[in-house]
Amino acid sequence: MNEITSALDSVGTAGLVGIGLLFLVEIALMVTALVSLLRTPAERLRAPKWVWALVVVFVNMIGPIVYFALARKPAAVDLTPAYRSEQAKSSETVADLLYGDVPADGPDSRTS
């Protein structure tokens, strides 16, 4: 017990605060990574969920960072013509909501 108290005395208050902050950052990273892991579908991960859970929990500080950097596959982008036409419709709808409908004769007919 004397060894522990002498070691803590040698670190000092600033050192203990720094260690405490580092501990909080580590816990926050771990919890955030585990929540993300639970919410991510298994088909978007590069390895099984249990493997990533072990990495996050047992590889201190680096495990959650490795999970966020490497675990998830990029989301698939749908560039089919049907999707593009839906996007174009939604863009037109937003423009209509912001600026109003454009008259059939064209935008210049509003001023007359």
Buried (B, 14 or more C-beta within 10 A) or exposed (E): EEEEEEEEEEEEEEEEEEEEEEEEEBEEBBEBBBEBBEEBEEEEBEEEBEEBBEBBEEBEEEBBEBBBEEBBEEEEEEEEEEEEEEEEEEEEEEEEEEEEEEEEEEEEEEEE
